[in-house]
Amino acid sequence: MRIVNIIVIYNHDHSKVLMCHRQKNPYHGLFNFVGGKLEGNESKIESCYRELYEETNISKEDIVLEELMSFVYYKLNYELFVAVGTLSKPVELKSEKHPLSWIDVSENFEDRTRFAGDGNIQHIIDISKYKEFILD
């Protein structure tokens, strides 16, 4: 089974979430969380830290990530692993392929004309807002 990760990154006061503007398919032209594929023998959380650094310049020194949830798509033979964290300090973001934006958490993430994930982004945001999942 192929494992893909996405990372939910909050700013210091949890008012904004970091997203990338997809420049290729799937979801070309839509906002999505940053993430990527598991490589080699790395753990799921290690793959999140690697992808986060590659795509944003956010390092392990800037954030603590916590496992949030997984979605298993049996018919498609892949697992979507979700991690969440809050930046501990300001970071100069550097985009790898997809431009980065801080999006206000009050947005309608179910809007499929703006956001990827087939409606799942709103659910992920809602679950990640529960106090026990937000890292201070």
N, C-alpha and C positions, 0 to 999 in steps of 0.2 A: 504494500500500500504506500503510495506517495504521500509525503507529509509536507504541507504548506503552512507557513505561519503569517499572522498579521499581528501588529503591535499597536495598541491603543496608548497614545502618549498624551498626557494632560499637562497643561502649563501649571505654574505654581499654585494658582487659586482654583483650579479645576473649571475655569470658565471657558476654556478653549481646548480643542483636541487637534492634534497634528494630522494632516492628511496630505496625500500626494495627488496631483492631477495627472491621471493616466495618459500617457502618450502613445500607448500601443494596446492592442487587444490582449486579454479580454478587458472590457470596460473602457475602451479608448474614449477620452474626452470627459470621463467622470472622475469625481473625487473618491478616493479609497484610502484605507489605512496603508501604511508602509508595511512591507514584509517580503517574504520570498520562500525559497525551498530549503529544506534540510539537506546538508551536504555531509558526506562521509559518515564518521562515527560520532558526530556532535549530538548533544542532547537537544531536545526541542527548545529549551530556554537558551542554550548556547547559540543556536541558530538565530534566535530572535535578537540577541545582543550583536551578533555579527552583521545580520541584515540591517539592523538599526544604524549601526556605525557606517556601513557602506552607503546607505541611502540618505543619511541625514547628518552625519558627523557627531551624533550623540553616542557617547561612550559609557562603559560601565561605571565610570567615575561620576557621571552626570545623572544617573537614574538607577533605581532598583526595579527590576521587572518581576512580576508575579504571574504565575499561571492563572488564567481566568476560566477558560472553557475550551472544549474541542467539539467540532462538528464532524461526524463521519459520514461520508457520502459513499455508501456501499456500491451503488450502481456505477459510480464514476471512479471507484477504487482510490479515493484519497481522503485524507484527514486534514481539516483546517484547524490549526492550533492557534489560540488567541492568548496573548500576554498583555498585561496592563502595567503602567507605571506613571509616576508624576516626576517631572524634572525637578531636581534638587537645586539647580542654579541655572541662570541664563546660558544658552549655548548658541554659538554662531552656526546656524544651519547651512549645510551645503548639499544641494540636490545632486543625486547621481544621474538619473535619467528623467525622473518625473518632478516637475516643480512642486515645492512644498508650500503649504498654507496652514495657518492656524484658523480653524473654523469654530465659531461660537457654538457651544453645546445646546443652545436653544433652537438651532436649525432643525428643519424637518428632514431627518436622515432617511426617511422612507420615500423621499422624492427620487424616483428612478431616472428622472431626466437630469439630475445633478450628481447622484451618488450611486456608486457601484454596490455590489453585494446582494442584489435581488431582494432588497428590503431588510436584510439582516443587520445592517449597520445600526439602525435605531435600536434593535434588540440588544446588540452588544454594548452600545452606549448606556442603555438603561441598566443592564446588569452590572456594568463596571462602575456605575455611580453608587452602588451600595457601599456604605462606609467600610465594611470589612475588606473590600477589594481595592479601595483607594489607598495608596501608600502615602503617608505624610512624611 
